[in-house]
Each structure stands twice: as C-alpha cells, then as structure tokens.
Amino acid sequence: MLLAIFLPAGSLDYWQGWLFFTVILICGAFSSIYFSRRDPRLFERRMKFKERRPAQRIIVPLLYGLIASTIVVAATDHRFGWSVDLPLLAVAGDLMVVAGFYLYFLVFRENSFAGSTIEITADQRVISTGPYAIVRHPLYFALTVTVLGMPLALGSYWAALLVVPIVALLVWRLHDEEAFLVDDLPGYSEYEKKVRWRLIPGLF
C-alpha cells in the first residue's frame, strides 16, 4: 500500500497519502482483529480468493486491478498537480472510507457467510435482516462508498473517474452472483421478491 501511494507520488511530502494510509490501516486492523476473534469462520471465508465461476475469474482480477489503479492514478495526480488541492474534500473522502468500512462491519456482523468468493456452504441460509433488509448486496454498496472516497481522500478528481468501470464490474458480479444463488440457495428467489433493490435503494 505504501509503495502504491508514495512511489507514483514521487515524494513522501503527501499528507493526503499519509492520512489515507492511516485510515486504511486502523480500519483494516480493527476489522481483522474483531472478526478473527468473534467470527473465525467468517475470517476464514474472507481469506479465500479462488473463484470457481468463469465470469468471476474475469471480474475479480479486473476489479482489484482497477481499485489499485485508482490509488496509483491519484498519487500520480498529486505528483503532477492535475487536481486543485482542496483539503476539506480530502478529509471528506477519508470520512467516506471510514463510512465504507463501518458498512462492511455491519454486513460482516450480520452475515457470517459473506465470503470473498461466490460459493455456498452446507449450512448456509438466506440473510434478510440488518443491511440485507434494505438492499440485497450491502457489501457491494459498502465497497462503492469506499472506492468513491479513496481518490477524493488522495486529492484526485481524475482518479474518481475509475469508479465508473468499478461500479460496472460490481453490477456484472452481482448479476452473476444472483443467478448462482437463485439456482443453488433455497429461499433466495423469495428474498428477491421481498427486497427489491440490489445495490442502491430507489435506484437499482
């Protein structure tokens, strides 16, 4: 993470980079420690990265690559001064990242089956409470909030343009995921009828 931020920035004199890194470090450490102790099964599921579905094998590398590119482009932006420096916007971006991590926390606390890969375990059931009572994919909503906050936290408007293809990939991923869940997870079709919105209430 440090290399992805400061190498393309060309300098350590980048307070937005340091603040963003600190936010990610603290939020990530808290989440990892909390769930490794409170829900080790979830923690194990989050450590799996090998997708079995063909579409996901395309989507996931592209998704991670674009997210990493957002950081690199933002840091490069800082180096060459493409965006106007607005400190309050950078702070707002960090707050969005914190909000995204908090949403992750709520999702993981509610759904112990929320692994990194699309699969179904023997004891898995449909979760329709908490954030799942509002949208069917609150985890992807949390990721959207986080990814939108990242370039702003790093002081770049240009890098924010990468959020568009990232969201497009998330939509592709959730459509493929839902097709799988309808076929293989009992009760998911009924859940779709109960909770109308996939990602953003009132919109999609």
Secondary structure, DSSP 8 states (H G I E B T S, - for coil): -HHHHHHHHT-S--HHHHHHHHHHHHHHHHHHHHHHHH-HHHHHHHT-----SHHHHHHHHHHHHHHHHHHHHHHHHHHHT-S---HHHHHHHHHHHHHHHHHHHHHHHH-TT--SS----TT-----SGGGGT-S-HHHHHHHHHHHHHHHHTT-SSGGGGHHHHHHHHHHHHHHHHHHHHHHSTTHHHHHHH---SSSTTT-
